[in-house]
Amino acid sequence: MTGTFRLLLAPVLLLAGLATAGAVEITDAQGTRDLPDRPETVVVFDLAALDTLDALGVAVKGVPDWAMTSDLEKYRGDGYAKVGSLFEPDFEAVAALEPDLIIVGGRSQKHFAALSEIAPVLDLTPDNADFRGSVKRNAEAIGTLFGKEAEVAERLQRLDATTARLRQMTAGAGRGLVVLTTGGKISAYGPGSRFSEVHDLYGLAAADPTIEAATHGQVISWEYILKVNPDWLIVIDRDAAIGKAETPARALLDNELINRTRAAQAGHIVYLDPVAMYLTSSGLRAEQSIADSFVAAFERP
């Protein structure tokens, strides 16, 4: 931020400080510290956080200018200030709202320090090494800040019950491979990756436990999939998630090599909700939706 903008920001920070009546101890991706209790003017950069806030009925004022999912479509309307993208904040737009709280996540975490000069920031970036633990941590942080502790506890209990049921269903169900398609290419994700919940939480054995746990996965070929020959092929269509008019995953995977796999021949190719997996994953509503979709897939004959 420029020096001029910092000077303009000073009165906003003073007003924000005066508006904060109390504080509560919160643990997020940055550690444990005090944040304002019951913040009224909230700016959100993270869609997973927005998924949770919306599910709990918490009002927000500023959101990213993004092609929202169906559940979050209302936030595209004029009633919500647009404060930048998922990746880059519009600092002037944020400051103009005089927020009591700003929420960031994985795509916006790098701006934590700069945004903290405007208002207190809650960092809800999930931890792939303890994904479900961070989902609970983030949900409970929101519950504490906005007085939604009971509802958060109830939703987490339901999610745990669904996960326990799913682990019973995946026991002995064979091996699975998680793939993401985008721009006509395909990548695989294994244990410890951003989509590791399929293996680490839901208990589906990995068809290839040696996959590199990289942010963008391990680029693979159709021949690789046939060689690994998974019993279950779990598919995330990134282009569908971000609204790109590329080749749909279903069309891309309808080829001779994939059709020879055990997964295809058994009808075990599972196309997950791409938005929930790619954009709102770690949100309370999204996580329940993902778990429910797996239960439905494993219930099919």
C-alpha positions as CSV (number, residue, x, y, z in Angstrom):
1,M,0.0,0.0,0.0
2,T,1.2,3.5,-0.7
3,G,2.1,6.1,2.0
4,T,-0.8,8.3,0.9
5,F,-3.2,5.4,1.3
6,R,-1.9,4.7,4.8
7,L,-2.6,8.3,5.8
8,L,-6.1,8.0,4.4
9,L,-6.5,4.8,6.2
10,A,-5.7,6.1,9.7
11,P,-9.1,7.6,10.5
12,V,-10.7,4.3,9.3
13,L,-8.6,2.3,11.7
14,L,-9.5,4.7,14.6
15,L,-13.2,4.3,13.9
16,A,-12.9,0.5,13.6
17,G,-11.1,0.4,16.9
18,L,-13.8,2.5,18.6
19,A,-16.5,0.2,17.1
20,T,-15.1,-2.9,18.6
21,A,-16.9,-3.3,21.9
22,G,-15.3,-6.6,23.1
23,A,-12.9,-9.3,22.1
24,V,-12.8,-13.1,22.2
25,E,-10.0,-15.6,22.0
26,I,-9.8,-17.3,18.6
27,T,-7.5,-19.9,17.0
28,D,-7.0,-19.8,13.3
29,A,-4.2,-20.6,10.8
30,Q,-2.2,-17.7,12.3
31,G,-2.4,-19.0,15.9
32,T,-4.4,-18.0,18.9
33,R,-5.2,-14.3,19.6
34,D,-8.1,-11.9,20.4
35,L,-10.5,-10.8,17.7
36,P,-13.6,-8.6,18.0
37,D,-16.7,-10.3,19.4
38,R,-19.9,-10.2,17.2
39,P,-18.4,-8.2,14.3
40,E,-21.1,-6.5,12.3
41,T,-19.3,-5.3,9.1
42,V,-17.6,-8.4,7.7
43,V,-15.5,-8.6,4.5
44,V,-14.8,-12.2,3.1
45,F,-12.3,-13.2,0.5
46,D,-12.5,-17.0,1.0
47,L,-15.4,-18.9,-0.6
48,A,-15.2,-21.8,1.9
49,A,-15.6,-19.2,4.7
50,L,-18.5,-17.7,2.8
51,D,-20.1,-21.1,2.5
52,T,-20.0,-21.6,6.3
53,L,-21.2,-18.0,7.0
54,D,-24.1,-18.3,4.6
55,A,-25.1,-21.7,6.0
56,L,-25.1,-20.2,9.5
57,G,-27.1,-17.1,8.4
58,V,-24.3,-14.7,9.2
59,A,-24.5,-11.4,7.3
60,V,-21.5,-10.2,5.3
61,K,-20.9,-6.8,3.6
62,G,-18.0,-7.3,1.2
63,V,-17.2,-10.3,-1.0
64,P,-14.9,-11.1,-4.0
65,D,-16.0,-10.2,-7.5
66,W,-16.3,-13.8,-8.6
67,A,-18.7,-16.1,-10.5
68,M,-20.4,-17.5,-7.4
69,T,-21.8,-21.0,-7.0
70,S,-25.5,-21.6,-7.0
71,D,-25.6,-21.7,-3.1
72,L,-23.7,-18.3,-3.1
73,E,-25.3,-16.7,-6.1
74,K,-27.0,-14.0,-4.1
75,Y,-23.6,-12.5,-3.3
76,R,-23.2,-11.4,-6.9
77,G,-26.0,-8.9,-6.4
78,D,-25.7,-5.2,-5.8
79,G,-26.4,-5.6,-2.1
80,Y,-22.8,-6.8,-1.5
81,A,-19.8,-4.6,-2.0
82,K,-17.1,-6.1,-4.3
83,V,-13.7,-5.9,-2.7
84,G,-11.4,-7.4,-5.3
85,S,-10.8,-11.0,-6.5
86,L,-10.2,-14.3,-4.6
87,F,-6.5,-13.6,-5.0
88,E,-6.1,-9.8,-4.9
89,P,-7.9,-7.4,-2.6
90,D,-9.0,-3.9,-3.6
91,F,-7.6,-2.2,-0.5
92,E,-9.4,1.0,-1.0
93,A,-12.8,-0.8,-1.4
94,V,-12.1,-2.7,1.8
95,A,-11.1,0.3,3.8
96,A,-14.2,2.2,2.5
97,L,-16.4,-0.3,4.2
98,E,-14.8,0.3,7.6
99,P,-15.0,-3.4,8.4
100,D,-14.9,-4.9,11.9
101,L,-13.5,-8.2,10.6
102,I,-11.8,-9.4,7.4
103,I,-11.7,-13.1,6.5
104,V,-9.0,-14.7,4.3
105,G,-8.2,-18.2,3.2
106,G,-5.8,-20.1,1.1
107,R,-6.0,-18.0,-2.1
108,S,-5.8,-14.7,-0.1
109,Q,-3.7,-15.6,2.9
110,K,-0.6,-13.8,1.5
111,H,-2.4,-10.5,2.1
112,F,-3.0,-11.2,5.8
113,A,-0.4,-8.5,7.0
114,A,-1.6,-5.8,4.6
115,L,-5.2,-6.4,5.3
116,S,-4.5,-6.4,9.1
117,E,-3.6,-2.7,8.7
118,I,-7.3,-2.0,7.9
119,A,-9.0,-4.3,10.4
120,P,-8.6,-7.5,12.4
121,V,-8.1,-10.5,10.0
122,L,-9.3,-14.1,10.5
123,D,-7.2,-16.6,8.5
124,L,-9.3,-19.7,7.7
125,T,-6.7,-21.4,5.4
126,P,-7.1,-25.2,5.8
127,D,-4.3,-27.4,6.8
128,N,-3.8,-30.4,4.4
129,A,-1.8,-32.2,7.0
130,D,-4.8,-32.1,9.4
131,F,-7.7,-31.2,7.1
132,R,-10.7,-32.3,9.2
133,G,-9.0,-30.7,12.2
134,S,-8.7,-27.4,10.4
135,V,-12.3,-27.6,9.2
136,K,-13.4,-28.0,12.8
137,R,-11.1,-25.2,14.0
138,N,-12.3,-22.8,11.3
139,A,-16.0,-23.6,11.9
140,E,-15.6,-23.2,15.6
141,A,-13.8,-19.9,15.2
142,I,-16.8,-18.6,13.2
143,G,-19.2,-20.1,15.7
144,T,-17.5,-18.3,18.6
145,L,-17.2,-15.0,16.9
146,F,-20.9,-14.8,15.8
147,G,-22.6,-16.7,18.6
148,K,-23.3,-19.8,16.5
149,E,-21.6,-22.3,18.7
150,A,-24.5,-24.6,19.1
151,E,-25.3,-24.8,15.4
152,V,-21.7,-25.3,14.5
153,A,-21.4,-28.2,17.0
154,E,-24.5,-29.8,15.6
155,R,-23.3,-29.6,12.0
156,L,-19.9,-30.9,13.0
157,Q,-21.5,-33.8,14.8
158,R,-23.5,-34.7,11.7
159,L,-20.4,-34.5,9.5
160,D,-18.5,-36.8,11.9
161,A,-21.4,-39.3,11.8
162,T,-21.5,-39.2,8.0
163,T,-17.7,-39.7,7.8
164,A,-17.8,-42.7,10.2
165,R,-20.5,-44.3,8.1
166,L,-18.5,-43.6,5.0
167,R,-15.4,-45.2,6.4
168,Q,-17.4,-48.4,7.1
169,M,-18.5,-48.4,3.5
170,T,-15.0,-47.9,2.0
171,A,-13.5,-50.7,4.1
172,G,-12.7,-53.4,1.6
173,A,-14.1,-51.4,-1.3
174,G,-10.9,-51.5,-3.2
175,R,-8.4,-48.8,-4.2
176,G,-9.3,-45.3,-5.5
177,L,-7.6,-42.7,-7.6
178,V,-8.5,-39.0,-7.4
179,V,-8.0,-37.0,-10.6
180,L,-8.6,-33.4,-11.6
181,T,-9.3,-32.4,-15.2
182,T,-8.6,-29.0,-16.7
183,G,-7.9,-27.7,-20.2
184,G,-7.9,-31.2,-21.6
185,K,-5.2,-32.3,-19.1
186,I,-5.4,-34.5,-16.1
187,S,-3.6,-34.6,-12.7
188,A,-3.7,-37.1,-9.9
189,Y,-3.8,-36.4,-6.2
190,G,-3.0,-38.8,-3.4
191,P,-2.7,-38.9,0.4
192,G,-1.5,-35.7,1.9
193,S,-2.7,-33.6,-1.0
194,R,-5.4,-30.9,-1.2
195,F,-8.0,-33.6,-1.9
196,S,-6.6,-36.1,0.6
197,E,-9.9,-36.3,2.5
198,V,-10.9,-39.0,0.0
199,H,-8.2,-41.3,1.5
200,D,-7.3,-39.8,4.8
201,L,-10.8,-39.1,6.0
202,Y,-13.1,-41.4,4.1
203,G,-10.8,-44.3,4.2
204,L,-10.6,-45.2,0.5
205,A,-7.3,-46.9,-0.1
206,A,-5.0,-45.1,-2.5
207,A,-4.4,-46.8,-5.9
208,D,-1.0,-45.2,-6.0
209,P,0.3,-44.0,-2.6
210,T,3.5,-42.6,-4.2
211,I,1.7,-39.7,-5.9
212,E,3.6,-36.4,-5.2
213,A,1.6,-34.2,-2.8
214,A,2.0,-31.1,-5.0
215,T,-0.4,-28.1,-5.0
216,H,-1.4,-28.8,-8.6
217,G,-1.2,-32.5,-8.4
218,Q,0.9,-34.9,-10.5
219,V,0.4,-34.7,-14.2
220,I,-0.6,-38.2,-15.6
221,S,-1.6,-39.9,-18.8
222,W,-4.5,-42.2,-19.7
223,E,-1.9,-45.0,-19.8
224,Y,-1.0,-44.3,-16.2
225,I,-4.6,-44.6,-15.1
226,L,-4.9,-48.0,-16.9
227,K,-1.7,-49.2,-15.4
228,V,-2.7,-48.2,-11.9
229,N,-6.2,-49.6,-12.7
230,P,-8.2,-48.3,-9.7
231,D,-11.4,-49.8,-8.5
232,W,-12.7,-46.3,-8.0
233,L,-12.0,-43.2,-10.1
234,I,-12.8,-40.0,-8.3
235,V,-13.1,-37.0,-10.7
236,I,-13.0,-33.3,-10.1
237,D,-13.8,-31.1,-13.2
238,R,-11.9,-27.8,-12.5
239,D,-13.1,-26.1,-15.7
240,A,-16.7,-26.7,-14.6
241,A,-15.9,-25.3,-11.2
242,I,-14.5,-22.0,-12.6
243,G,-17.0,-21.7,-15.4
244,K,-14.7,-22.4,-18.3
245,A,-16.2,-23.8,-21.5
246,E,-13.6,-26.5,-22.0
247,T,-14.1,-30.3,-22.6
248,P,-16.2,-31.6,-19.8
249,A,-14.6,-34.3,-17.7
250,R,-17.2,-36.9,-18.6
251,A,-16.4,-36.4,-22.3
252,L,-12.6,-36.4,-21.7
253,L,-12.7,-39.6,-19.7
254,D,-14.9,-41.4,-22.2
255,N,-12.0,-43.1,-24.1
256,E,-10.8,-46.6,-24.8
257,L,-8.1,-46.7,-22.1
258,I,-10.3,-45.4,-19.3
259,N,-13.2,-47.7,-20.3
260,R,-10.9,-50.7,-19.8
261,T,-10.2,-49.9,-16.1
262,R,-11.9,-51.8,-13.3
263,A,-13.5,-48.5,-12.2
264,A,-15.2,-47.9,-15.5
265,Q,-16.3,-51.5,-16.0
266,A,-17.8,-51.6,-12.5
267,G,-19.6,-48.2,-12.9
268,H,-17.3,-46.8,-10.2
269,I,-16.4,-43.5,-11.8
270,V,-17.6,-40.8,-9.4
271,Y,-17.9,-37.2,-10.6
272,L,-17.9,-35.0,-7.5
273,D,-19.5,-31.6,-7.3
274,P,-16.5,-29.6,-8.7
275,V,-17.5,-26.4,-6.9
276,A,-17.6,-28.0,-3.5
277,M,-14.3,-29.8,-4.1
278,Y,-12.4,-27.0,-5.8
279,L,-13.8,-23.7,-4.5
280,T,-15.7,-24.1,-1.2
281,S,-14.0,-27.2,0.2
282,S,-13.4,-26.9,4.0
283,G,-16.7,-24.9,4.3
284,L,-19.2,-26.6,6.6
285,R,-22.0,-26.9,4.0
286,A,-19.6,-28.0,1.3
287,E,-17.9,-30.7,3.4
288,Q,-21.3,-32.2,4.3
289,S,-22.3,-32.1,0.7
290,I,-19.1,-33.9,-0.4
291,A,-19.4,-36.6,2.3
292,D,-23.1,-37.1,1.3
293,S,-22.2,-37.5,-2.3
294,F,-19.6,-40.2,-1.5
295,V,-22.2,-42.1,0.6
296,A,-24.6,-42.0,-2.3
297,A,-21.9,-43.3,-4.7
298,F,-21.0,-46.2,-2.4
299,E,-24.6,-47.0,-1.8
300,R,-25.2,-47.6,-5.6
301,P,-25.3,-51.2,-6.6
